[in-house]
């Protein structure tokens, strides 16, 4: 055998042995992945474009992934019924944002995000299945096919150039891998070897030790610019100074290569994933699918490995689908033992204790107490089980200064020697033990599900229940027991926060809290005294608090850190401090120096099932350990880096008026009539897209931010008016911080011709003309209508005024009418008498004032009813209108009493007028109902005005009215159905007016005429 061949064989054998040693996996710590649901879990290729979107080739075609959904990438609808791209095995992102796609049957195509469509390219290229695509620095696209070789495509000119690859002088047409290096070089892996482009030609690169050649399946470039290659037969090599050096023989086809975030080379094979040290070539780990690890690899047949723009690693394959590596340098999960019969095969750990010798005791639900190596670099390797003959589940444990152990398990408190021997045990009450504290005085304190208990020392016979100050029993769960720097015990639980009145005194009392600065929730889950002396407390609902101090009355003043920083709920139920003063739990970290609170978890590679309260420990070297339902979470605080809070944003879809619309580049210009806009955006944080929150606004429409979760990423706007808008979107994976610049999409909605400035001016002028014409016509119409309304109002006003001055029953005037007219009538009459012409005031200058009253009208109402009385009054009014003139005023004065003001009537005619009234009433009976009548008479008293013509103002209106009323009563006294009237006065004063019939008869100064006198005169 040739010496070179023997040396290569020896090297390969050594490397194979190294690979075999690494076949067990990555050690006790888990490597976690999260799967993206894809059809049939078969993915031949993955890639990431310049925007950060992930491209996934599936059995049902090509799709683009934004962290939330797979969007199919298809040919335009006009291409016919077959729109899918079929089987895709190669993709390459272009510098201009396009994605080059090598298909099995359709040749080379490209997706243009500016047009949101797939276009065919290189129509003159050889038609064959494409296995590799790469774009070089000049923008040329290199395409490797199976059966038709390699060709170069110039997108700008559309020119296609076939490239000749040879191996030992023979043409090679089966190209399986391509790489466009950062230095401008182009490399091709083919069926029988490796070739590189030198100038304008291709050179064959020798593969040492492989005289028959080797099929090169994968090429990759590391951060140092070195080229790595993998072969069908399992060789892994690196090109250094133009020569291939083999570094490992894996014995399996190497199908995918990529450099990881930590500088290791990820090697995807036909049967597992390898991590290889690029410096030594040693295999650090071999990862394979383990059905017992739900967060592990989903398969073993790898087709692609990808490092995305954020540094995260992706793998894809057949039966594997697509998976993202979940990783954070500070987090790791110690899952179950790989050996199903190992001590930690069941990794449900609900209690933890870090011993002073560096070991960690992890009691599981099986009853075992597993020993783990907690020292730095040992990765919590299993050391065995701690000797304990009982199989009861240990709920809590603590190490004493003498290395003995105290354990609470299944209702018993056990004291054991360091070798596991049971020294003594005691019965426990109060349910499950939740806290166990050993104090310097030798006492043992146990916080239970119901109450707090104390064992005075190892020699005590029984535990005693701890009471509050005043001997009141302490009820409820006890969650935390901590000694303060001054030696006093602090207790947290359902009953709130309590402390000893004095160090080691054993007497507890509630901690008084200042109003407005008390704990946000009464249930205290964890306490921590930091090195700076400040007290931190974690509560069930309000989260993390910090003691600010004490007020003048000795009450505690707390600040709610969680509430101030916008975090709801429990901080974690555990509190630990790292070397930099940061406060940790299994799901949050708070940095007092920057006042920043961050969350972490399964998306960062820390998925360890449900975390358990009361299960945490501090490891040697500063690490932290937390127990969960499927393992242990290890935190290395010194490696912690705050997570990126503002991932890159993309607009993943646009719809205008309900139809898909290309996004284009720069300003999104929409033609007239496109008023409805729908947009879908996504922040490209593939670790856990559901935790992202978004804010968006469309400036020009609304300047306020709208906050939504991942389900609200598809807002719609419209109908929009023509103009300029800017869609702004920002996202965060943090609960409160909105860092980074927002995504901005300028939008211009073009106006229709009638929405332009000149059209508006012309329309405005036309509108003004129409308004002017219409205004003139309308004004004329309104004026005409106004005149009609005024006439109608005047008519109606007159009617209303008439109604207001008229009695509704009889139609006669009412008192209001008389009040309106009387002053004018009196003034006119007085003027006639005070300024007479010639021989006197003249004929017709007098006013006659008559009061009429129906005789025995009450009898009519009593005997015939009020309706009969109303009928009599109505007929009386009709008869009076026949006697008096229209110029006289007939006023219903009240009830059956009528006041008549006869104008321009001679006073000596008053008796005739009164007699006519009496006759008109007496001579005809009044009709009061069907076939029924009644005979009615009337009595009248009247008075002339002015009563004394020589002294017109001696008798004013009221005096004359009183005299007429007196005359009415005199008429009734003389027998009714008659009248009594005063027509003149000779110096009689109003106060001397007669008040009885006798007075009327004997008053010589008053000229009186009565119906009795008229009846006594001879005919």
Secondary structure, DSSP 8 states (H G I E B T S, - for coil): --HHHHHHHHHHHHHHHHHHHGGG-S-SB--EEEEE--GGGB-SEEEE-TTS-EEEEETTEEEEE-SS-EEE--B-GGG-S--S---EEEEEE-TTS-EEEEESSS-EEEEETTTTEEEE--TTS--S-EEEEEE-TTS-EEEEEBSS-EEEEETTTTEEEEE--EETTEE--BEEEEEE-TTS-EEEEETTEEEEEETTEEEEE--TT-TT---EEEEEE-TTS-EEEEETTSEEEEEETTEEEEEEE-SS-EEEEEE-TTS-EEEEETTEEEEE-TTT--EEEEE---TT-TTS-S-SEEEEEEE-TTS-EEEEEETTEEEEEE-BTTEEEE-S-SSTTSTTSS--B---EE-TTSEEEEEBTTS-EEEEE-STTSTT-EEEE---S--S-EEEEEE-TTS-EEEEETTEEEEE-TTS-EEEEEE--SSSEEEEEE-TTS-EEEEESS-EEEE--TT-SS-EE-BBTTS-B--S-EEEEEE-TTS-EEEEETTEEEEESSTT---EEE--B-TTSS-SSS-EEEEEE-TTS-EEEEETTTEEEEEEEE-TTS-EEEEEHHHHTT--S-S-S--EE-TTS-EE-SSEEEETTTTEEEE--GGGT---SSEEEEEEEE-TTS-EEEEETTEEEEE-GGG-----SS--EEEEEEEETTEE----SSSEEE-TT---EEEEEEE---S-GGG-EEEEEEETT--S-EEEEGGG---EE-S--SEEEEEEEEEESSSS---S--EEEEEEE---GGGSHHHHHHHHHHHHHHHHHHHHHHHHHHHHHHHHHHHHHHHHHHHHHHHHTB-TTT--B-HHHHHHHHHHHHHHHHHHHHS-BTTBS-TT--EEEEEEEETTHHHHHHHH-HHHHHHHHHHHHHHHHHHS-TTSEEEEEETTEEEEEE-S--GGGHHHHHHHHHHHHHSS-EEEETTEEE---EEEEEEEESSSTTSTTTS-HHHHHHHHHHHHHHHHHTTSSSEEEEEEESS--GGG---SHHHHHH-TTEEEEEHHHHHHS--
